Amino acid sequence: MATVHIPDALTKFTNGCSSINIEEASAEKVFSSLAGKYPDLVGPVFNTDIKPQRFVAVFLDGDSISDIDTSTYTVSDRTNIEFVAALAGG
């Protein structure tokens, strides 16, 4: 079971949940389950293929996996996945 950490700015799409446990075998399946449980994440966090949007950074146990095929990353009961939304402004 992976623990997914959602930043405060995105908890409006997860009914206020900032830490969500999901039991799946790969990061890609975690994303799919997360989007199934919280469909409002599609658009702001995931694209329609349930891949993280380019402006959302994803970390698996502290390592960036944003630009990598997430199907190759296995998860365990100690895996932590964090989403970090990019800040806009100037």
C-alpha positions, 0 to 999 in steps of 0.5 A: 500500500502506497501513501499518497501525499496531496499538497494543501492547494490540491486537497479541494479535489480530494475532499480535503484528504491530504494523505491517501493510502492506495493498495496497488503494485505500480505508481501508474496503477496508484494514479489510476486508482487515485483518479478513480476515487477522486475524479476531480483530479483529472484536469488539474493533476492528471491528463485524460490518460491519467498521467501527471500534468506537466506542471505537477511534479511527482516524487516517489520516495523522494526521487522525481518520477515526473518525466519517467514511465510510471508503469516501471515503478513498483510500490510497496507498503512503505512507498510515499508518493508526493505531488507538488503543484508548480507555482505560477506568477512573475 
